[in-house]
Amino acid sequence: MRRPAPGILAVFDERELMLAAVRKARADGFQRLTAYAPAYDQELVEIASRAPLLGIGPFATGAGVTGFLIGFGAIVWTVTRWPLLRLGGKPLIALPPFFVVAFEMLILFAAAATVASLALYAIGERPRAGAPYDSRFSDDSYGLWIECSPSRTGAVSETMRRLGATECRVS
């Protein structure tokens, strides 16, 4: 079992105070936040969520191009290694049928790269143990878990109190 991550759990009574606290935490450079609300709040989700994942598109495109070139190159290499297999006097390197196999290799490599990059991203984003929950977050209060180093918990706690937190728990 993984050890709980250190951090601060701040409890807020008002939505606006919670949104201000999330903005402040993001501005201070905290990346791992968990926000609790009594009901779904689109603005809170947008502010508290991490930036969208970038890098899968270019990675998949590069892998697809690589797959296309490997597929095309493998066919050309195979045909030039065994030139005695001419059928009907057609040229050895006929591009239209080669594109079919090259395209399939493009799809194979791009799909494999996408699955691999999503798996690596999912492994890195596993939920960590230690994000505490309070039953008040289901009733009428808002909560913000800020994962931070033990040396910063005092400053973060003081900042959250200045922003209107009714309670700050250090874990």
OpenMM code with the backbone's topology and positions (N, CA, C; nanometers):
from openmm import Vec3, app, unit

residues = "MET ARG ARG PRO ALA PRO GLY ILE LEU ALA VAL PHE ASP GLU ARG GLU LEU MET LEU ALA ALA VAL ARG LYS ALA ARG ALA ASP GLY PHE GLN ARG LEU THR ALA TYR ALA PRO ALA TYR ASP GLN GLU LEU VAL GLU ILE ALA SER ARG ALA PRO LEU LEU GLY ILE GLY PRO PHE ALA THR GLY ALA GLY VAL THR GLY PHE LEU ILE GLY PHE GLY ALA ILE VAL TRP THR VAL THR ARG TRP PRO LEU LEU ARG LEU GLY GLY LYS PRO LEU ILE ALA LEU PRO PRO PHE PHE VAL VAL ALA PHE GLU MET LEU ILE LEU PHE ALA ALA ALA ALA THR VAL ALA SER LEU ALA LEU TYR ALA ILE GLY GLU ARG PRO ARG ALA GLY ALA PRO TYR ASP SER ARG PHE SER ASP ASP SER TYR GLY LEU TRP ILE GLU CYS SER PRO SER ARG THR GLY ALA VAL SER GLU THR MET ARG ARG LEU GLY ALA THR GLU CYS ARG VAL SER".split()
positions = [
    Vec3(0.0840, -0.1183, 0.0000),
    Vec3(0.0000, 0.0000, 0.0000),
    Vec3(0.0886, 0.1247, 0.0000),
    Vec3(0.0478, 0.2212, -0.0780),
    Vec3(0.1246, 0.3442, -0.0858),
    Vec3(0.1002, 0.4311, 0.0360),
    Vec3(0.2011, 0.5053, 0.0721),
    Vec3(0.1876, 0.5958, 0.1856),
    Vec3(0.1048, 0.7172, 0.1440),
    Vec3(0.0279, 0.7704, 0.2388),
    Vec3(-0.0497, 0.8905, 0.2061),
    Vec3(0.0418, 1.0077, 0.1731),
    Vec3(-0.0014, 1.0870, 0.0786),
    Vec3(0.0750, 1.2057, 0.0405),
    Vec3(0.0468, 1.3165, 0.1414),
    Vec3(0.1463, 1.3968, 0.1763),
    Vec3(0.1221, 1.5067, 0.2691),
    Vec3(0.0475, 1.6202, 0.2000),
    Vec3(-0.0284, 1.6937, 0.2796),
    Vec3(-0.0994, 1.8063, 0.2221),
    Vec3(-0.1924, 1.8739, 0.3204),
    Vec3(-0.2766, 1.9603, 0.2651),
    Vec3(-0.3720, 2.0398, 0.3436),
    Vec3(-0.5119, 2.0137, 0.2899),
    Vec3(-0.6067, 1.9934, 0.3815),
    Vec3(-0.7477, 1.9856, 0.3453),
    Vec3(-0.8145, 2.1109, 0.4001),
    Vec3(-0.8599, 2.1981, 0.3111),
    Vec3(-0.9260, 2.3222, 0.3500),
    Vec3(-1.0755, 2.3086, 0.3269),
    Vec3(-1.1551, 2.3536, 0.4230),
    Vec3(-1.3014, 2.3454, 0.4159),
    Vec3(-1.3551, 2.4871, 0.3993),
    Vec3(-1.4451, 2.5040, 0.3012),
    Vec3(-1.5047, 2.6343, 0.2720),
    Vec3(-1.6559, 2.6240, 0.2795),
    Vec3(-1.7205, 2.7325, 0.3241),
    Vec3(-1.8665, 2.7359, 0.3307),
    Vec3(-1.9295, 2.7965, 0.2058),
    Vec3(-1.8532, 2.8745, 0.1306),
    Vec3(-1.9088, 2.9419, 0.0135),
    Vec3(-1.8331, 2.9036, -0.1130),
    Vec3(-1.9078, 2.8955, -0.2209),
    Vec3(-1.8522, 2.8557, -0.3504),
    Vec3(-1.7473, 2.9550, -0.3998),
    Vec3(-1.7738, 3.0844, -0.3881),
    Vec3(-1.6821, 3.1858, -0.4392),
    Vec3(-1.5472, 3.1806, -0.3677),
    Vec3(-1.5518, 3.1554, -0.2363),
    Vec3(-1.4270, 3.1437, -0.1607),
    Vec3(-1.3473, 3.0223, -0.2071),
    Vec3(-1.4192, 2.9150, -0.2348),
    Vec3(-1.3534, 2.7928, -0.2838),
    Vec3(-1.2887, 2.8170, -0.4200),
    Vec3(-1.3598, 2.8824, -0.5114),
    Vec3(-1.3042, 2.9113, -0.6433),
    Vec3(-1.1804, 3.0003, -0.6329),
    Vec3(-1.1854, 3.0988, -0.5429),
    Vec3(-1.0692, 3.1857, -0.5230),
    Vec3(-0.9509, 3.1061, -0.4682),
    Vec3(-0.9781, 3.0112, -0.3802),
    Vec3(-0.8708, 2.9296, -0.3230),
    Vec3(-0.8084, 2.8384, -0.4293),
    Vec3(-0.8912, 2.7831, -0.5153),
    Vec3(-0.8382, 2.6969, -0.6223),
    Vec3(-0.7524, 2.7796, -0.7169),
    Vec3(-0.7995, 2.8972, -0.7527),
    Vec3(-0.7202, 2.9839, -0.8405),
    Vec3(-0.5866, 3.0208, -0.7765),
    Vec3(-0.5891, 3.0515, -0.6476),
    Vec3(-0.4667, 3.0873, -0.5766),
    Vec3(-0.3705, 2.9688, -0.5709),
    Vec3(-0.4234, 2.8487, -0.5449),
    Vec3(-0.3390, 2.7293, -0.5390),
    Vec3(-0.2756, 2.7024, -0.6754),
    Vec3(-0.3516, 2.7189, -0.7819),
    Vec3(-0.2961, 2.7017, -0.9172),
    Vec3(-0.1900, 2.8077, -0.9453),
    Vec3(-0.2171, 2.9316, -0.9033),
    Vec3(-0.1209, 3.0400, -0.9263),
    Vec3(0.0076, 3.0165, -0.8475),
    Vec3(-0.0027, 2.9517, -0.7327),
    Vec3(0.1155, 2.9216, -0.6514),
    Vec3(0.1920, 2.8005, -0.7025),
    Vec3(0.1414, 2.7367, -0.8056),
    Vec3(0.2148, 2.6275, -0.8677),
    Vec3(0.1801, 2.4877, -0.8196),
    Vec3(0.0745, 2.4718, -0.7438),
    Vec3(0.0359, 2.3383, -0.6982),
    Vec3(-0.0375, 2.2655, -0.8109),
    Vec3(0.0105, 2.1465, -0.8433),
    Vec3(-0.0457, 2.0702, -0.9551),
    Vec3(-0.1471, 1.9661, -0.9103),
    Vec3(-0.1262, 1.9066, -0.7941),
    Vec3(-0.2152, 1.8004, -0.7479),
    Vec3(-0.3182, 1.8575, -0.6506),
    Vec3(-0.4363, 1.8845, -0.7047),
    Vec3(-0.5474, 1.9350, -0.6259),
    Vec3(-0.6642, 1.8387, -0.6376),
    Vec3(-0.7404, 1.8273, -0.5305),
    Vec3(-0.8658, 1.7530, -0.5341),
    Vec3(-0.9718, 1.8438, -0.4759),
    Vec3(-1.0740, 1.8742, -0.5544),
    Vec3(-1.1797, 1.9649, -0.5102),
    Vec3(-1.3060, 1.8849, -0.4829),
    Vec3(-1.3711, 1.9166, -0.3731),
    Vec3(-1.4965, 1.8525, -0.3347),
    Vec3(-1.6061, 1.9574, -0.3335),
    Vec3(-1.7243, 1.9202, -0.3850),
    Vec3(-1.8382, 2.0111, -0.3860),
    Vec3(-1.9642, 1.9308, -0.3563),
    Vec3(-2.0652, 1.9940, -0.2973),
    Vec3(-2.1886, 1.9207, -0.2683),
    Vec3(-2.2679, 1.8834, -0.3934),
    Vec3(-2.2450, 1.9531, -0.5040),
    Vec3(-2.3122, 1.9230, -0.6308),
    Vec3(-2.2137, 1.9508, -0.7438),
    Vec3(-2.2453, 1.8975, -0.8601),
    Vec3(-2.1570, 1.9172, -0.9753),
    Vec3(-2.1467, 2.0660, -1.0074),
    Vec3(-2.0248, 2.1111, -1.0307),
    Vec3(-1.9986, 2.2516, -1.0618),
    Vec3(-1.8990, 2.2571, -1.1776),
    Vec3(-1.9458, 2.2945, -1.2953),
    Vec3(-1.8620, 2.2948, -1.4150),
    Vec3(-1.7430, 2.3895, -1.4016),
    Vec3(-1.7650, 2.5067, -1.3463),
    Vec3(-1.6561, 2.6036, -1.3316),
    Vec3(-1.5476, 2.5497, -1.2386),
    Vec3(-1.5885, 2.4846, -1.1305),
    Vec3(-1.4925, 2.4265, -1.0370),
    Vec3(-1.4125, 2.3146, -1.1037),
    Vec3(-1.4789, 2.2339, -1.1843),
    Vec3(-1.4092, 2.1261, -1.2558),
    Vec3(-1.3050, 2.1846, -1.3508),
    Vec3(-1.3417, 2.2882, -1.4240),
    Vec3(-1.2492, 2.3489, -1.5197),
    Vec3(-1.1284, 2.4119, -1.4511),
    Vec3(-1.1507, 2.4752, -1.3379),
    Vec3(-1.0412, 2.5424, -1.2689),
    Vec3(-0.9516, 2.4416, -1.1976),
    Vec3(-1.0104, 2.3433, -1.1319),
    Vec3(-0.9331, 2.2497, -1.0501),
    Vec3(-0.8646, 2.1409, -1.1322),
    Vec3(-0.9119, 2.1147, -1.2531),
    Vec3(-0.8527, 2.0092, -1.3348),
    Vec3(-0.7178, 2.0525, -1.3890),
    Vec3(-0.6357, 1.9523, -1.4135),
    Vec3(-0.5059, 1.9792, -1.4755),
    Vec3(-0.5262, 2.0185, -1.6202),
    Vec3(-0.4206, 2.0705, -1.6780),
    Vec3(-0.4249, 2.1060, -1.8204),
    Vec3(-0.4476, 1.9794, -1.9025),
    Vec3(-0.5143, 1.9894, -2.0163),
    Vec3(-0.5389, 1.8705, -2.0974),
    Vec3(-0.4086, 1.8061, -2.1439),
    Vec3(-0.4188, 1.6789, -2.1660),
    Vec3(-0.3022, 1.6017, -2.2073),
    Vec3(-0.2592, 1.6433, -2.3473),
    Vec3(-0.1349, 1.6817, -2.3593),
    Vec3(-0.0779, 1.7161, -2.4888),
    Vec3(0.0330, 1.6173, -2.5198),
    Vec3(0.0560, 1.5939, -2.6439),
    Vec3(0.1664, 1.5075, -2.6808),
    Vec3(0.1245, 1.3762, -2.7415),
    Vec3(0.0016, 1.3327, -2.7218),
    Vec3(-0.0401, 1.2061, -2.7797),
    Vec3(-0.0572, 1.2207, -2.9307),
    Vec3(-0.1149, 1.3306, -2.9760),
    Vec3(-0.1357, 1.3514, -3.1196),
    Vec3(-0.0067, 1.3506, -3.1994),
    Vec3(0.0893, 1.4342, -3.1641),
    Vec3(0.2159, 1.4318, -3.2379),
    Vec3(0.2891, 1.2979, -3.2258),
    Vec3(0.2807, 1.2345, -3.1091),
    Vec3(0.3458, 1.1047, -3.0903),
    Vec3(0.2819, 0.9991, -3.1802),
    Vec3(0.1483, 0.9978, -3.1867),
    Vec3(0.0786, 0.9016, -3.2722),
    Vec3(0.1043, 0.9306, -3.4200),
    Vec3(0.1110, 1.0582, -3.4560),
    Vec3(0.1393, 1.0939, -3.5955),
    Vec3(0.2792, 1.0491, -3.6352),
    Vec3(0.3761, 1.0747, -3.5492),
    Vec3(0.5125, 1.0305, -3.5778),
    Vec3(0.5219, 0.8794, -3.5901),
    Vec3(0.4527, 0.8086, -3.5020),
    Vec3(0.4539, 0.6626, -3.5093),
    Vec3(0.3845, 0.6146, -3.6356),
    Vec3(0.2771, 0.6823, -3.6752),
    Vec3(0.2071, 0.6448, -3.7977),
    Vec3(0.2930, 0.6642, -3.9212),
    Vec3(0.3626, 0.7757, -3.9289),
    Vec3(0.4527, 0.8011, -4.0421),
    Vec3(0.5647, 0.6974, -4.0435),
    Vec3(0.6182, 0.6662, -3.9256),
    Vec3(0.7217, 0.5634, -3.9166),
    Vec3(0.6687, 0.4289, -3.9644),
    Vec3(0.5480, 0.3940, -3.9230),
    Vec3(0.4870, 0.2690, -3.9672),
    Vec3(0.4654, 0.2649, -4.1171),
    Vec3(0.4219, 0.3782, -4.1742),
    Vec3(0.4017, 0.3853, -4.3186),
    Vec3(0.5337, 0.3614, -4.3916),
    Vec3(0.6385, 0.4285, -4.3472),
    Vec3(0.7693, 0.4131, -4.4130),
    Vec3(0.8255, 0.2719, -4.3952),
    Vec3(0.8087, 0.2149, -4.2778),
    Vec3(0.8559, 0.0781, -4.2557),
    Vec3(0.7783, -0.0197, -4.3429),
    Vec3(0.6466, -0.0037, -4.3477),
    Vec3(0.5647, -0.0926, -4.4310),
    Vec3(0.6003, -0.0815, -4.5783),
    Vec3(0.6127, 0.0408, -4.6250),
    Vec3(0.6473, 0.0621, -4.7650),
    Vec3(0.7871, 0.0094, -4.7951),
    Vec3(0.8806, 0.0397, -4.7039),
    Vec3(1.0177, -0.0068, -4.7238),
    Vec3(1.0285, -0.1589, -4.7209),
    Vec3(0.9530, -0.2229, -4.6340),
    Vec3(0.9579, -0.3694, -4.6257),
    Vec3(0.9071, -0.4337, -4.7544),
    Vec3(0.8052, -0.3763, -4.8131),
    Vec3(0.7519, -0.4323, -4.9377),
    Vec3(0.8516, -0.4136, -5.0515),
    Vec3(0.9052, -0.2936, -5.0618),
    Vec3(1.0034, -0.2676, -5.1682),
    Vec3(1.1244, -0.3589, -5.1511),
    Vec3(1.1720, -0.3746, -5.0299),
    Vec3(1.2863, -0.4618, -5.0030),
    Vec3(1.2544, -0.6060, -5.0411),
    Vec3(1.1354, -0.6536, -5.0043),
    Vec3(1.0974, -0.7906, -5.0366),
    Vec3(1.0910, -0.8129, -5.1871),
    Vec3(1.0329, -0.7194, -5.2591),
    Vec3(1.0187, -0.7335, -5.4043),
    Vec3(1.1547, -0.7297, -5.4733),
    Vec3(1.2434, -0.6446, -5.4260),
    Vec3(1.3758, -0.6366, -5.4898),
    Vec3(1.4642, -0.7551, -5.4543),
    Vec3(1.4374, -0.8219, -5.3430),
    Vec3(1.5169, -0.9395, -5.3056),
    Vec3(1.4789, -1.0623, -5.3897),
    Vec3(1.3551, -1.0714, -5.4326),
    Vec3(1.3079, -1.1849, -5.5119),
    Vec3(1.2453, -1.1334, -5.6423),
    Vec3(1.3255, -1.0894, -5.7353),
    Vec3(1.2724, -1.0286, -5.8574),
    Vec3(1.2147, -1.1300, -5.9561),
    Vec3(1.2233, -1.2576, -5.9297),
    Vec3(1.1746, -1.3575, -6.0247),
    Vec3(1.0245, -1.3791, -6.0164),
    Vec3(0.9576, -1.3113, -5.9279),
    Vec3(0.8156, -1.3329, -5.9087),
    Vec3(0.7301, -1.2358, -5.9902),
    Vec3(0.7718, -1.2019, -6.1100),
    Vec3(0.6946, -1.1102, -6.1939),
    Vec3(0.5693, -1.1817, -6.2441),
    Vec3(0.4617, -1.1102, -6.2381),
    Vec3(0.3357, -1.1649, -6.2865),
    Vec3(0.2823, -1.0785, -6.3990),
    Vec3(0.2586, -1.1359, -6.5130),
    Vec3(0.1970, -1.0654, -6.6248),
    Vec3(0.2801, -0.9515, -6.6787),
    Vec3(0.4084, -0.9488, -6.6572),
    Vec3(0.4949, -0.8445, -6.7108),
    Vec3(0.4796, -0.7108, -6.6405),
    Vec3(0.4184, -0.7086, -6.5249),
    Vec3(0.4008, -0.5827, -6.4521),
    Vec3(0.5328, -0.5425, -6.3865),
    Vec3(0.5521, -0.4138, -6.3614),
    Vec3(0.6774, -0.3704, -6.2986),
    Vec3(0.6890, -0.4274, -6.1560),
    Vec3(0.8141, -0.4420, -6.1128),
    Vec3(0.8359, -0.4964, -5.9787),
    Vec3(0.7799, -0.4049, -5.8701),
    Vec3(0.8089, -0.2778, -5.8802),
    Vec3(0.7626, -0.1838, -5.7779),
    Vec3(0.6413, -0.1094, -5.8331),
    Vec3(0.5241, -0.1639, -5.8037),
    Vec3(0.3972, -0.1041, -5.8441),
    Vec3(0.3371, -0.0372, -5.7203),
    Vec3(0.3295, 0.0937, -5.7206),
    Vec3(0.2928, 0.1693, -5.6010),
    Vec3(0.1508, 0.1458, -5.5495),
    Vec3(0.0468, 0.1418, -5.6306),
    Vec3(-0.0886, 0.1316, -5.5740),
    Vec3(-0.1095, 0.0153, -5.4772),
    Vec3(-0.0686, -0.1084, -5.5078),
    Vec3(-0.0902, -0.2130, -5.4075),
    Vec3(-0.0005, -0.1983, -5.2848),
    Vec3(0.1131, -0.1331, -5.3011),
    Vec3(0.2024, -0.1141, -5.1863),
    Vec3(0.1416, -0.0189, -5.0832),
    Vec3(0.0634, 0.0780, -5.1306),
    Vec3(0.0031, 0.1741, -5.0400),
    Vec3(-0.0957, 0.1092, -4.9438),
    Vec3(-0.1593, 0.0011, -4.9853),
    Vec3(-0.2548, -0.0667, -4.8974),
    Vec3(-0.1834, -0.1209, -4.7735),
    Vec3(-0.0735, -0.1922, -4.7958),
    Vec3(0.0011, -0.2488, -4.6842),
    Vec3(0.0650, -0.1376, -4.6007),
    Vec3(0.1175, -0.0354, -4.6662),
    Vec3(0.1797, 0.0753, -4.5938),
    Vec3(0.0762, 0.1475, -4.5067),
    Vec3(-0.0452, 0.1634, -4.5594),
    Vec3(-0.1510, 0.2276, -4.4819),
    Vec3(-0.1872, 0.1435, -4.3591),
    Vec3(-0.1956, 0.0122, -4.3766),
    Vec3(-0.2264, -0.0746, -4.2623),
    Vec3(-0.1176, -0.0668, -4.1558),
    Vec3(0.0067, -0.0553, -4.1981),
    Vec3(0.1166, -0.0397, -4.1020),
    Vec3(0.1074, 0.0958, -4.0315),
    Vec3(0.0660, 0.1995, -4.1047),
    Vec3(0.0451, 0.3307, -4.0447),
    Vec3(-0.0571, 0.3212, -3.9321),
    Vec3(-0.1705, 0.2569, -3.9590),
    Vec3(-0.2759, 0.2427, -3.8587),
    Vec3(-0.2260, 0.1612, -3.7392),
    Vec3(-0.1549, 0.0531, -3.7657),
    Vec3(-0.1040, -0.0325, -3.6588),
    Vec3(-0.0083, 0.0436, -3.5669),
    Vec3(0.0879, 0.1129, -3.6246),
    Vec3(0.1860, 0.1855, -3.5438),
    Vec3(0.1216, 0.3019, -3.4689),
    Vec3(0.0316, 0.3754, -3.5332),
    Vec3(-0.0332, 0.4889, -3.4669),
    Vec3(-0.1216, 0.4408, -3.3516),
    Vec3(-0.1954, 0.3330, -3.3717),
    Vec3(-0.2803, 0.2802, -3.2646),
    Vec3(-0.1961, 0.2289, -3.1481),
    Vec3(-0.0885, 0.1579, -3.1777),
    Vec3(-0.0016, 0.1079, -3.0710),
    Vec3(0.0618, 0.2226, -2.9934),
    Vec3(0.1026, 0.3269, -3.0625),
    Vec3(0.1627, 0.4421, -2.9948),
    Vec3(0.0600, 0.5133, -2.9076),
    Vec3(-0.0620, 0.5244, -2.9552),
    Vec3(-0.1672, 0.5887, -2.8759),
    Vec3(-0.1973, 0.5091, -2.7501),
    Vec3(-0.2121, 0.3785, -2.7632),
    Vec3(-0.2396, 0.2944, -2.6467),
    Vec3(-0.1240, 0.3008, -2.5474),
    Vec3(-0.0011, 0.2959, -2.5970),
    Vec3(0.1156, 0.3005, -2.5082),
    Vec3(0.1236, 0.4344, -2.4349),
    Vec3(0.1011, 0.5447, -2.5048),
    Vec3(0.1105, 0.6750, -2.4392),
    Vec3(-0.0032, 0.6955, -2.3395),
    Vec3(-0.1236, 0.6471, -2.3703),
    Vec3(-0.2336, 0.6577, -2.2743),
    Vec3(-0.2075, 0.5705, -2.1517),
    Vec3(-0.1500, 0.4527, -2.1716),
    Vec3(-0.1176, 0.3663, -2.0579),
    Vec3(-0.0126, 0.4317, -1.9689),
    Vec3(0.0900, 0.4901, -2.0294),
    Vec3(0.1924, 0.5585, -1.9506),
    Vec3(0.1344, 0.6781, -1.8759),
    Vec3(0.0442, 0.7513, -1.9398),
    Vec3(-0.0204, 0.8642, -1.8747),
    Vec3(-0.1060, 0.8163, -1.7572),
    Vec3(-0.1801, 0.7074, -1.7783),
    Vec3(-0.2655, 0.6547, -1.6716),
    Vec3(-0.1837, 0.6068, -1.5526),
    Vec3(-0.0694, 0.5454, -1.5791),
    Vec3(0.0165, 0.5009, -1.4696),
    Vec3(0.0665, 0.6205, -1.3890),
    Vec3(0.1019, 0.7270, -1.4582),
    Vec3(0.1516, 0.8459, -1.3894),
    Vec3(0.0441, 0.9221, -1.3143),
    Vec3(-0.0808, 0.9046, -1.3526),
    Vec3(-0.1901, 0.9795, -1.2915),
    Vec3(-0.2748, 0.8969, -1.1964),
    Vec3(-0.2223, 0.7854, -1.1496),
    Vec3(-0.2990, 0.7038, -1.0557),
    Vec3(-0.3339, 0.7867, -0.9332),
    Vec3(-0.4544, 0.7655, -0.8815),
    Vec3(-0.4880, 0.8374, -0.7586),
    Vec3(-0.3946, 0.7967, -0.6461),
    Vec3(-0.3550, 0.8923, -0.5704),
    Vec3(-0.2666, 0.8646, -0.4581),
    Vec3(-0.3484, 0.8442, -0.3324),
    Vec3(-0.2946, 0.7640, -0.2454),
    Vec3(-0.3586, 0.7444, -0.1161),
    Vec3(-0.3413, 0.8722, -0.0347),
    Vec3(-0.4391, 0.9049, 0.0451),
    Vec3(-0.4223, 1.0146, 0.1371),
    Vec3(-0.5047, 1.1381, 0.1095),
    Vec3(-0.5818, 1.1425, 0.0014),
    Vec3(-0.6687, 1.2580, -0.0196),
    Vec3(-0.7907, 1.2381, 0.0701),
    Vec3(-0.7945, 1.3065, 0.1832),
    Vec3(-0.9019, 1.2810, 0.2800),
    Vec3(-1.0364, 1.3343, 0.2315),
    Vec3(-1.1410, 1.2819, 0.2902),
    Vec3(-1.2767, 1.3222, 0.2565),
    Vec3(-1.3520, 1.3497, 0.3858),
    Vec3(-1.4383, 1.4485, 0.3831),
    Vec3(-1.5210, 1.4824, 0.4978),
    Vec3(-1.6666, 1.4735, 0.4534),
    Vec3(-1.7520, 1.4195, 0.5373),
    Vec3(-1.8933, 1.4018, 0.4995),
    Vec3(-1.9638, 1.5356, 0.4778),
    Vec3(-1.9093, 1.6445, 0.5290),
    Vec3(-1.9709, 1.7760, 0.5057),
    Vec3(-1.9690, 1.8146, 0.3578),
    Vec3(-1.8764, 1.7561, 0.2804),
    Vec3(-1.8679, 1.7906, 0.1389),
    Vec3(-1.9880, 1.7382, 0.0608),
    Vec3(-2.0604, 1.6442, 0.1155),
    Vec3(-2.1820, 1.5941, 0.0508),
    Vec3(-2.3045, 1.6747, 0.0906),
    Vec3(-2.2924, 1.7553, 0.1945),
    Vec3(-2.4080, 1.8306, 0.2425),
    Vec3(-2.4075, 1.9748, 0.1937),
    Vec3(-2.3175, 2.0556, 0.2483),
    Vec3(-2.3241, 2.1979, 0.2159),
    Vec3(-2.1887, 2.2670, 0.2089),
    Vec3(-2.0811, 2.1956, 0.2304),
    Vec3(-1.9493, 2.2582, 0.2326),
    Vec3(-1.8673, 2.2187, 0.1101),
    Vec3(-1.7656, 2.2977, 0.0845),
    Vec3(-1.6713, 2.2726, -0.0229),
    Vec3(-1.5364, 2.2373, 0.0388),
    Vec3(-1.4612, 2.1534, -0.0280),
    Vec3(-1.3311, 2.1152, 0.0230),
    Vec3(-1.2253, 2.1211, -0.0848),
    Vec3(-1.1037, 2.1481, -0.0416),
    Vec3(-0.9914, 2.1535, -0.1344),
    Vec3(-0.8731, 2.0828, -0.0702),
    Vec3(-0.8290, 1.9736, -0.1328),
    Vec3(-0.7102, 1.9014, -0.0896),
    Vec3(-0.5954, 1.9488, -0.1758),
    Vec3(-0.4941, 2.0018, -0.1122),
    Vec3(-0.3751, 2.0497, -0.1824),
    Vec3(-0.2588, 1.9618, -0.1395),
    Vec3(-0.2067, 1.8867, -0.2336),
    Vec3(-0.0913, 1.8029, -0.2031),
    Vec3(0.0333, 1.8905, -0.2085),
    Vec3(0.1041, 1.8952, -0.0950),
    Vec3(0.2247, 1.9789, -0.0880),
    Vec3(0.3236, 1.9155, 0.0083),
    Vec3(0.4447, 1.9621, 0.0023),
    Vec3(0.5496, 1.9083, 0.0892),
    Vec3(0.5239, 1.9530, 0.2332),
    Vec3(0.5706, 1.8745, 0.3290),
    Vec3(0.5493, 1.9116, 0.4699),
    Vec3(0.6082, 2.0480, 0.5062),
    Vec3(0.7113, 2.0907, 0.4366),
    Vec3(0.7708, 2.2207, 0.4676),
    Vec3(0.6813, 2.3374, 0.4260),
    Vec3(0.5879, 2.3136, 0.3359),
    Vec3(0.5010, 2.4217, 0.2867),
    Vec3(0.3623, 2.4199, 0.3483),
    Vec3(0.3315, 2.3205, 0.4322),
    Vec3(0.1948, 2.3084, 0.4836),
    Vec3(0.1536, 2.4287, 0.5676),
    Vec3(0.2446, 2.4839, 0.6455),
    Vec3(0.2101, 2.6003, 0.7275),
    Vec3(0.1722, 2.7205, 0.6435),
    Vec3(0.2506, 2.7500, 0.5431),
    Vec3(0.2218, 2.8647, 0.4560),
    Vec3(0.0939, 2.8433, 0.3770),
    Vec3(0.0723, 2.7225, 0.3285),
    Vec3(-0.0492, 2.6934, 0.2516),
    Vec3(-0.1717, 2.7040, 0.3421),
    Vec3(-0.1608, 2.6508, 0.4626),
    Vec3(-0.2715, 2.6585, 0.5574),
    Vec3(-0.3068, 2.8033, 0.5890),
    Vec3(-0.2069, 2.8870, 0.6116),
    Vec3(-0.2307, 3.0283, 0.6402),
    Vec3(-0.2948, 3.0986, 0.5198),
    Vec3(-0.2501, 3.0645, 0.3996),
    Vec3(-0.3082, 3.1244, 0.2788),
    Vec3(-0.4550, 3.0857, 0.2645),
    Vec3(-0.4871, 2.9601, 0.2905),
    Vec3(-0.6259, 2.9145, 0.2789),
    Vec3(-0.7140, 2.9812, 0.3847),
    Vec3(-0.6609, 3.0002, 0.5039),
    Vec3(-0.7390, 3.0701, 0.6082),
    Vec3(-0.7653, 3.2151, 0.5678),
    Vec3(-0.6653, 3.2810, 0.5091),
    Vec3(-0.6846, 3.4190, 0.4621),
    Vec3(-0.7888, 3.4255, 0.3516),
    Vec3(-0.8004, 3.3182, 0.2735),
    Vec3(-0.8971, 3.3161, 0.1637),
    Vec3(-1.0368, 3.2732, 0.2091),
    Vec3(-1.0542, 3.2436, 0.3368),
    Vec3(-1.1880, 3.2168, 0.3889),
    Vec3(-1.2153, 3.0741, 0.4296),
    Vec3(-1.1141, 2.9919, 0.4443),
    Vec3(-1.1363, 2.8538, 0.4878),
    Vec3(-1.1794, 2.8525, 0.6331),
    Vec3(-1.2826, 2.7749, 0.6631),
    Vec3(-1.3290, 2.7637, 0.8011),
    Vec3(-1.2444, 2.6640, 0.8795),
    Vec3(-1.1805, 2.5736, 0.8104),
    Vec3(-1.0961, 2.4736, 0.8762),
    Vec3(-0.9860, 2.4313, 0.7800),
    Vec3(-0.8682, 2.4080, 0.8345),
    Vec3(-0.7563, 2.3565, 0.7563),
    Vec3(-0.6934, 2.2414, 0.8338),
    Vec3(-0.6928, 2.1248, 0.7732),
    Vec3(-0.6341, 2.0069, 0.8363),
    Vec3(-0.5055, 1.9713, 0.7660),
    Vec3(-0.4019, 1.9501, 0.8414),
    Vec3(-0.2737, 1.9061, 0.7861),
    Vec3(-0.2688, 1.7554, 0.7961),
    Vec3(-0.2372, 1.6912, 0.6834),
    Vec3(-0.2268, 1.5445, 0.6832),
    Vec3(-0.0908, 1.5037, 0.6361),
] * unit.nanometer
topology = app.Topology()
chain = topology.addChain("A")
for resn in residues:
    res = topology.addResidue(resn, chain)
    for name in ("N", "CA", "C"):
        topology.addAtom(name, app.Element.getBySymbol(name[0]), res)
